Amino acid sequence: MSLETAIIRFAGFMVLLSVALTYWLHPNFMWFTVFIGANLFQSSFTGFCPAATVLQKFGFQSSSNCSDK
């Protein structure tokens, strides 16, 4: 699995997890969803993604020809 696919899957999982936590545990978990969305938004402008850094340490490789952006 490529790094890009792993990031998309991880982000989707985290959003679903945060919504489930909001629904079943406490409404303040909605801030977790907001944090995830804000992180994705800033990453689209800056190219910096903390999840990508962590996933690369677990051995995921980028499928693009470009190195880290």
Residue pairs with C-beta under 8 A, 6 or more apart in sequence:
1 60
2 60
2 61
2 62
2 63
3 52
3 55
3 56
3 60
3 61
3 62
3 63
4 62
4 63
4 64
5 63
6 55
6 60
7 49
7 51
7 52
7 55
10 51
10 55
11 36
11 40
11 51
14 36
15 33
15 36
15 37
18 29
18 30
18 32
18 33
18 36
19 33
21 29
21 32
22 28
22 29
22 30
22 32
22 33
39 49
39 50
42 48
43 49
47 69
62 68
